[in-house]
Amino acid sequence: EAGVAQSPRYKIIEKRQSVAFWCNPISGHATLYWYQQILGQGPKLLIQFQNNGVVDDSQLPKDRFSAERLKGVDSTLKIQPAKLEDSAVYLCASSLDPSPNSPLHFGNGTRLTVT
Amino acid sequence: DAKTTQPPSMDCAEGRAANLPCNHSTISGNEYVYWYRQIHSQGPQYIIHGLKNNETNEMASLIITEDRKSSTLILPHATLRDTAVYYCIVREGIGGGTSYGKLTFGQGTILTVHP
């Protein structure tokens, strides 16, 4: 089966600009996650969707980050305006359902550099 | 916060078994033990997971102690391509309105396989 697809692979922007990342999960996966991974650290969950509804966004900096999954399939994550500390890899993952017995499968991420 | 403790680094000779330990003394009855690995510039790759019984798949074996307070990931015949950061994760259950099966990464173990 095809894996989780993410684009772009790399993005460089200046601070205060906006940026958007796109994710296409594995077909049939109802649960979608966005993670942020800062260099040298493990990934940190930003937001979790179940179909097109938000399940957990407690770690999402809502003053500048937003995410949507309008039709319950693809998702976009946006940052506006970007700060230097947003430089990181943004990973998308999906699972069949939110059950803890259902593994997450990750894409290869978008590496964002904010200058 | 991550609920696991792993050694920061380990070495293994190519062709030998790699045994990666993990402590999770505060694990709850409905929480699963997951293992992922991450090779540079790639997203985390799912390896294996279990609740209380030992598990084996084509990649690895997972041994969970009877009291579930620790586990070991075994790569039976390590190759150079197994060099990666290995994450042991206790995945939350679902329920109570605040638990959504979150996967929280810690720092992981850097496994280096040498010739």
HADDOCK unambig.tbl for C-alpha pairs under 7 A between the chains (distance, minus, plus):
assign (segid A and resid 41 and name CA) (segid B and resid 107 and name CA) 6.07 0.50 0.50
assign (segid A and resid 42 and name CA) (segid B and resid 105 and name CA) 5.30 0.50 0.50
assign (segid A and resid 42 and name CA) (segid B and resid 106 and name CA) 5.56 0.50 0.50
assign (segid A and resid 42 and name CA) (segid B and resid 107 and name CA) 5.49 0.50 0.50
assign (segid A and resid 43 and name CA) (segid B and resid 105 and name CA) 5.92 0.50 0.50
assign (segid A and resid 44 and name CA) (segid B and resid 104 and name CA) 6.77 0.50 0.50
assign (segid A and resid 44 and name CA) (segid B and resid 105 and name CA) 6.77 0.50 0.50
assign (segid A and resid 91 and name CA) (segid B and resid 43 and name CA) 6.90 0.50 0.50
assign (segid A and resid 98 and name CA) (segid B and resid 100 and name CA) 6.82 0.50 0.50
assign (segid A and resid 98 and name CA) (segid B and resid 101 and name CA) 6.05 0.50 0.50
assign (segid A and resid 99 and name CA) (segid B and resid 101 and name CA) 6.21 0.50 0.50
assign (segid A and resid 100 and name CA) (segid B and resid 32 and name CA) 6.65 0.50 0.50
assign (segid A and resid 100 and name CA) (segid B and resid 91 and name CA) 6.37 0.50 0.50
assign (segid A and resid 100 and name CA) (segid B and resid 92 and name CA) 6.75 0.50 0.50
assign (segid A and resid 100 and name CA) (segid B and resid 93 and name CA) 5.81 0.50 0.50
assign (segid A and resid 100 and name CA) (segid B and resid 101 and name CA) 5.09 0.50 0.50
assign (segid A and resid 105 and name CA) (segid B and resid 45 and name CA) 6.96 0.50 0.50
assign (segid A and resid 105 and name CA) (segid B and resid 46 and name CA) 6.53 0.50 0.50
assign (segid A and resid 106 and name CA) (segid B and resid 43 and name CA) 5.64 0.50 0.50
assign (segid A and resid 106 and name CA) (segid B and resid 44 and name CA) 6.00 0.50 0.50
assign (segid A and resid 106 and name CA) (segid B and resid 45 and name CA) 6.77 0.50 0.50
assign (segid A and resid 107 and name CA) (segid B and resid 43 and name CA) 5.53 0.50 0.50
assign (segid A and resid 108 and name CA) (segid B and resid 42 and name CA) 4.78 0.50 0.50
assign (segid A and resid 108 and name CA) (segid B and resid 43 and name CA) 4.22 0.50 0.50
assign (segid A and resid 109 and name CA) (segid B and resid 43 and name CA) 6.21 0.50 0.50
